[in-house]
Amino acid sequence: MTAALIVLAVLLAVVLLALGLFLFACCRSPAPDFTKPAVIAKWGRAEQTEEILAGIALMRDAEDIFLPSHDGLRLHGQLLQQPGAKGTILLFHGYRSSWIIDFSIVLPYYYSLGYNLLAVDERAHGQSEGVSITFGIHERRDAVTWAQYAAMHFGPEHPLFLGGLSMGATTVLLASALALPPSVRGVIADCGFSSPEAIMKSVLHAHVKWLPAGPLLGLMDVCTRAFAGFSIKEASTLDAVSKTKRPILFIHGTADTFVPCAMSQAAYDACASEKQLVLVDGAKHGYSYLVDRPRVQAALAAFLEKYTSQEAIQ
């Protein structure tokens, strides 16, 4: 009897741990407010305050766009246009982040190259509805929705590019294998992870090695299916890019301890379309543009110029 109770107690503890992991990892949580210099400094980015605020100022005249998602949520984005734009770059931020945190510093550069900017609030972030973050699974279909909107708004000859950082990179890589409008000319993926399961396993191994990741993630998958409508095993960027026709620019810092650089290398190796990989020595997660700005800017400019001038992808 005692042994049975011990087994039941252990099983209950594991189930509760998996449920707790789900609530911790997948539930909506507010991102830091980087419109405030004190918050920027608190997150260790005080030296970037001026550039972050300049990116925010650039988007001040952006138009608020609201779209329905495939599953009935109200999605939000901000569209900044300019006369005679060469194309439009759609930007998808990372996990529990925002376009301000992830893209405010690069936005003026993209704009200076002659592109409109569509900065998206991923589902369960910002002004977009949703209570569950799905690590790119439902977000990939949201990316298609945004691309379809942009194609209708600007017309079929207007070049579109999907750009993402961290979870946003995973989102656009997964979306690259879906039915995107032909005017989507390419994808820019900065430090994306391979799949929900892969990043969860990596984080667990890095921070709580004593936990049995296999059984725990199996129960986690049950929770995500039951409460958030997705499986952490449902999709992989490796599979997606092996089927895509869209050119992809991969970017990753070699000092990334959150999303291993090997995940971008593996996606690059699996990619069936035209591709380029930029590895930035010493850059931590999401910092490649900041660590080696000239090299990353050159790669971005060359990629955009090359595929803006090419024909639509059928």
KETORKOL-362498 format. One line per field, with one value per residue (C-alpha): residue number from 0; x, y, z. Coordinates in nm, 2 decimals. Layout:
N
pos [NUM, ...] $
east [X, ...] $
north [Y, ...] $
up [Z, ...] $
This chain:
314
pos [0, 1, 2, 3, 4, 5, 6, 7, 8, 9, 10, 11, 12, 13, 14, 15, 16, 17, 18, 19, 20, 21, 22, 23, 24, 25, 26, 27, 28, 29, 30, 31, 32, 33, 34, 35, 36, 37, 38, 39, 40, 41, 42, 43, 44, 45, 46, 47, 48, 49, 50, 51, 52, 53, 54, 55, 56, 57, 58, 59, 60, 61, 62, 63, 64, 65, 66, 67, 68, 69, 70, 71, 72, 73, 74, 75, 76, 77, 78, 79, 80, 81, 82, 83, 84, 85, 86, 87, 88, 89, 90, 91, 92, 93, 94, 95, 96, 97, 98, 99, 100, 101, 102, 103, 104, 105, 106, 107, 108, 109, 110, 111, 112, 113, 114, 115, 116, 117, 118, 119, 120, 121, 122, 123, 124, 125, 126, 127, 128, 129, 130, 131, 132, 133, 134, 135, 136, 137, 138, 139, 140, 141, 142, 143, 144, 145, 146, 147, 148, 149, 150, 151, 152, 153, 154, 155, 156, 157, 158, 159, 160, 161, 162, 163, 164, 165, 166, 167, 168, 169, 170, 171, 172, 173, 174, 175, 176, 177, 178, 179, 180, 181, 182, 183, 184, 185, 186, 187, 188, 189, 190, 191, 192, 193, 194, 195, 196, 197, 198, 199, 200, 201, 202, 203, 204, 205, 206, 207, 208, 209, 210, 211, 212, 213, 214, 215, 216, 217, 218, 219, 220, 221, 222, 223, 224, 225, 226, 227, 228, 229, 230, 231, 232, 233, 234, 235, 236, 237, 238, 239, 240, 241, 242, 243, 244, 245, 246, 247, 248, 249, 250, 251, 252, 253, 254, 255, 256, 257, 258, 259, 260, 261, 262, 263, 264, 265, 266, 267, 268, 269, 270, 271, 272, 273, 274, 275, 276, 277, 278, 279, 280, 281, 282, 283, 284, 285, 286, 287, 288, 289, 290, 291, 292, 293, 294, 295, 296, 297, 298, 299, 300, 301, 302, 303, 304, 305, 306, 307, 308, 309, 310, 311, 312, 313] $
east [0.00, 0.28, 0.47, 0.15, 0.09, 0.45, 0.41, 0.08, 0.24, 0.53, 0.29, 0.08, 0.39, 0.50, 0.15, 0.14, 0.49, 0.39, 0.08, 0.29, 0.54, 0.25, 0.11, 0.46, 0.56, 0.25, 0.03, 0.02, 0.24, 0.31, 0.64, 0.86, 0.76, 1.06, 0.90, 1.04, 1.42, 1.41, 1.28, 1.53, 1.81, 1.66, 1.70, 2.06, 2.02, 2.08, 2.34, 2.08, 1.81, 1.85, 1.83, 1.53, 1.34, 1.43, 1.27, 0.96, 0.95, 0.98, 0.67, 0.47, 0.28, 0.21, -0.14, -0.30, -0.42, -0.65, -0.72, -0.91, -0.70, -0.78, -0.93, -1.12, -0.87, -0.83, -0.47, -0.29, -0.01, 0.13, 0.19, 0.43, 0.43, 0.66, 0.61, 0.76, 0.84, 1.04, 0.84, 0.71, 0.89, 0.66, 0.82, 0.74, 0.89, 1.00, 0.86, 0.70, 0.86, 0.74, 0.85, 0.99, 1.22, 1.33, 1.32, 1.32, 1.69, 1.68, 1.36, 1.53, 1.78, 1.50, 1.31, 1.62, 1.65, 1.31, 1.07, 0.74, 0.73, 0.45, 0.53, 0.31, 0.19, 0.21, -0.10, -0.11, 0.11, 0.05, -0.28, -0.34, -0.59, -0.51, -0.42, -0.18, 0.16, 0.21, 0.58, 0.51, 0.24, -0.06, 0.16, 0.27, -0.09, -0.11, 0.19, 0.01, -0.29, -0.07, 0.10, -0.24, -0.35, -0.03, -0.07, -0.42, -0.34, -0.04, -0.12, 0.03, 0.34, 0.45, 0.74, 0.69, 0.94, 0.88, 1.13, 1.14, 1.36, 1.37, 1.01, 0.93, 1.20, 1.05, 0.71, 0.83, 1.03, 0.73, 0.51, 0.75, 0.62, 0.25, 0.04, 0.19, 0.10, 0.34, 0.45, 0.64, 0.99, 1.20, 1.24, 1.48, 1.52, 1.73, 1.81, 1.50, 1.45, 1.37, 1.04, 0.85, 0.97, 1.33, 1.35, 1.17, 1.41, 1.71, 1.60, 1.53, 1.87, 2.04, 1.87, 1.72, 1.93, 1.79, 1.44, 1.33, 1.27, 1.12, 0.83, 0.78, 0.75, 0.52, 0.28, 0.35, 0.23, -0.09, -0.15, -0.08, -0.32, -0.59, -0.56, -0.40, -0.50, -0.15, 0.11, 0.47, 0.56, 0.33, 0.59, 0.96, 1.15, 1.37, 1.07, 0.93, 1.24, 1.30, 0.98, 0.99, 1.05, 1.13, 1.49, 1.59, 1.86, 1.95, 2.13, 2.25, 2.50, 2.76, 2.73, 2.36, 2.29, 1.91, 1.86, 2.16, 2.33, 2.32, 1.95, 2.00, 2.28, 2.06, 1.78, 2.02, 2.15, 1.79, 1.68, 1.58, 1.56, 1.82, 1.98, 2.25, 2.38, 2.54, 2.70, 2.81, 3.10, 3.03, 2.67, 2.43, 2.06, 1.91, 2.22, 2.37, 2.27, 2.42, 2.75, 2.84, 2.61, 2.81, 2.82, 2.45, 2.34, 2.53, 2.37, 2.02, 2.07, 2.21, 1.93, 1.65, 1.80, 1.85, 1.50, 1.31, 1.40, 1.31, 0.98, 0.70, 0.73, 0.45] $
north [0.00, 0.24, 0.17, 0.23, 0.56, 0.67, 0.58, 0.78, 1.07, 1.07, 1.05, 1.33, 1.55, 1.49, 1.58, 1.89, 1.99, 1.95, 2.16, 2.42, 2.42, 2.47, 2.76, 2.92, 2.87, 2.92, 3.18, 3.54, 3.77, 4.14, 4.24, 4.50, 4.85, 4.97, 5.31, 5.40, 5.46, 5.33, 5.00, 4.98, 5.04, 4.78, 4.52, 4.60, 4.80, 5.16, 5.23, 5.15, 5.39, 5.66, 5.42, 5.23, 5.56, 5.67, 5.35, 5.41, 5.77, 5.65, 5.43, 5.71, 5.78, 5.42, 5.30, 5.05, 4.74, 4.48, 4.14, 3.83, 3.52, 3.18, 3.08, 3.40, 3.62, 3.99, 4.05, 4.38, 4.53, 4.88, 4.98, 5.26, 5.34, 5.57, 5.71, 5.50, 5.20, 4.92, 4.67, 4.59, 4.40, 4.22, 4.18, 3.91, 3.95, 3.69, 3.51, 3.75, 4.04, 4.31, 4.48, 4.77, 4.53, 4.32, 4.56, 4.93, 4.96, 4.80, 4.97, 5.30, 5.10, 4.90, 5.22, 5.40, 5.12, 5.22, 4.96, 5.00, 4.84, 4.62, 4.55, 4.27, 4.20, 3.82, 3.65, 3.67, 3.98, 4.35, 4.45, 4.11, 3.88, 3.54, 3.38, 3.11, 3.14, 2.85, 2.88, 2.93, 2.67, 2.89, 3.20, 3.06, 3.08, 3.43, 3.52, 3.39, 3.60, 3.91, 3.83, 3.79, 4.12, 4.29, 4.13, 4.25, 4.60, 4.67, 4.45, 4.13, 4.30, 4.46, 4.26, 4.13, 3.99, 3.81, 3.89, 3.73, 3.72, 3.42, 3.28, 3.52, 3.36, 3.02, 3.16, 3.28, 2.97, 2.75, 2.99, 2.96, 2.61, 2.72, 2.88, 3.23, 3.49, 3.48, 3.83, 3.71, 3.71, 3.60, 3.53, 3.67, 3.45, 3.57, 3.31, 3.09, 2.76, 2.43, 2.35, 2.40, 2.06, 2.13, 2.46, 2.33, 2.04, 2.26, 2.50, 2.22, 2.05, 2.39, 2.49, 2.19, 1.89, 1.67, 1.68, 1.39, 1.59, 1.31, 1.22, 1.58, 1.71, 1.42, 1.54, 1.90, 1.80, 1.67, 2.00, 2.21, 1.99, 2.01, 2.38, 2.56, 2.36, 2.27, 2.00, 2.08, 1.80, 1.94, 2.12, 2.17, 2.44, 2.16, 2.00, 2.34, 2.47, 2.14, 2.21, 2.59, 2.78, 3.11, 3.23, 3.25, 3.46, 3.29, 3.50, 3.37, 3.46, 3.20, 3.30, 3.24, 3.04, 3.05, 2.92, 2.72, 2.84, 2.48, 2.51, 2.78, 2.57, 2.26, 2.46, 2.61, 2.26, 2.13, 2.43, 2.34, 2.70, 2.96, 3.04, 3.23, 3.18, 3.47, 3.36, 3.65, 3.57, 3.65, 3.76, 3.64, 3.58, 3.84, 4.06, 3.98, 4.32, 4.50, 4.31, 4.33, 4.59, 4.65, 4.28, 4.22, 4.54, 4.44, 4.09, 4.24, 4.50, 4.25, 3.99, 4.25, 4.40, 4.07, 3.93, 4.25, 4.26, 3.90, 3.77, 3.66, 3.30, 3.07] $
up [0.00, 0.09, -0.23, -0.43, -0.26, -0.33, -0.70, -0.71, -0.53, -0.78, -1.08, -0.94, -0.88, -1.24, -1.38, -1.16, -1.27, -1.64, -1.58, -1.41, -1.70, -1.94, -1.74, -1.71, -2.07, -2.27, -2.09, -2.20, -2.00, -2.05, -2.22, -2.07, -2.17, -2.37, -2.43, -2.08, -2.05, -1.69, -1.81, -2.10, -1.84, -1.61, -1.89, -1.94, -2.26, -2.14, -2.40, -2.67, -2.53, -2.79, -3.08, -2.93, -2.88, -3.24, -3.37, -3.17, -3.29, -3.65, -3.61, -3.44, -3.76, -3.84, -3.91, -3.67, -3.86, -3.71, -3.88, -3.79, -3.74, -3.87, -3.54, -3.46, -3.27, -3.34, -3.45, -3.44, -3.64, -3.73, -4.09, -4.18, -4.55, -4.76, -5.11, -5.38, -5.15, -5.30, -5.10, -4.75, -4.47, -4.22, -3.88, -3.62, -3.27, -3.03, -2.72, -2.46, -2.65, -2.88, -3.21, -3.00, -2.81, -3.11, -3.41, -3.30, -3.37, -3.72, -3.83, -3.94, -4.15, -4.32, -4.38, -4.52, -4.78, -4.91, -4.76, -4.58, -4.24, -4.09, -3.73, -3.60, -3.24, -3.23, -3.08, -2.70, -2.72, -2.73, -2.88, -3.04, -2.87, -2.74, -2.41, -2.52, -2.69, -2.93, -3.02, -3.39, -3.44, -3.47, -3.53, -3.86, -3.99, -3.85, -4.06, -4.37, -4.28, -4.25, -4.59, -4.75, -4.62, -4.74, -5.09, -5.12, -4.98, -5.20, -5.50, -5.64, -5.79, -5.47, -5.31, -4.95, -4.71, -4.38, -4.11, -3.76, -3.45, -3.21, -3.19, -3.47, -3.68, -3.61, -3.71, -4.05, -4.12, -4.05, -4.26, -4.55, -4.63, -4.63, -4.91, -4.90, -5.17, -5.47, -5.38, -5.07, -5.22, -4.92, -4.55, -4.29, -3.98, -3.69, -3.42, -3.46, -3.28, -3.46, -3.29, -2.97, -2.84, -2.93, -2.75, -2.44, -2.43, -2.47, -2.20, -1.96, -2.02, -1.97, -1.65, -1.48, -1.59, -1.31, -1.45, -1.68, -2.00, -2.21, -1.98, -1.87, -2.23, -2.31, -2.04, -2.15, -2.50, -2.34, -2.17, -2.49, -2.68, -2.42, -2.32, -2.61, -2.92, -3.04, -3.01, -2.93, -3.18, -3.45, -3.68, -3.73, -3.92, -4.06, -4.23, -4.34, -4.50, -4.68, -4.87, -4.92, -5.24, -5.07, -5.04, -4.68, -4.50, -4.17, -3.90, -3.56, -3.30, -3.20, -2.83, -2.81, -2.50, -2.53, -2.88, -2.98, -3.29, -3.42, -3.47, -3.74, -3.89, -3.91, -4.07, -4.32, -4.40, -4.45, -4.66, -5.02, -5.15, -5.22, -4.88, -4.69, -4.33, -4.14, -3.81, -3.59, -3.36, -3.00, -3.04, -2.78, -2.84, -3.07, -3.07, -3.41, -3.55, -3.26, -3.24, -3.61, -3.76, -4.08, -4.17, -4.09, -4.27, -4.58, -4.57, -4.53, -4.80, -5.05, -4.98, -5.01, -5.33, -5.50, -5.43, -5.46, -5.83, -5.90, -6.02, -5.79, -5.66, -5.78] $
